[in-house]
Amino acid sequence: MNENLAEKIYRAVRLIPSGKVATYSQIAALAGNCNLRRYVGNVLHQNPDNTITPCHRVVNAKGYCSGSFAFGGPLVQQEKLEAEGVAFTNGHVDMERFCINGDDFEAMSLEMKDN
């Protein structure tokens, strides 16, 4: 695993506000390459500490939780998100309400460049 890229991914995930989610593609874009969404998933699966890097806030483009969430499965991921106020509809995150928006993404992108 490319440690510099992995750290960029972890840094981007740490910028997702509580009560919001981001997609694998959004995190890949923040880390520098929007085509690396699968790599993002692999890196997050190896996340050493979810209290530092809240990977439960990353979902797929349709708002579904990971089928192999590293900390106990998709139900645990959903429980963690619901505890932060994220609502689910028909088994997936209400992306219109809870996914980071363009302004959030821009602020996160600027933060990534500052570090």
Secondary structure, 3 states (H helix, E strand, C coil): CCHHHHHHHHHHHHCCCCCCEEEHHHHHHHHCCCCCHHHHHHHHHCCCCCCCCCHHHEECCCCCCCCCCCCCCHHHHHHHHHHCCCCEECCEECHHHHECCHHHHHHHHHHHHHC
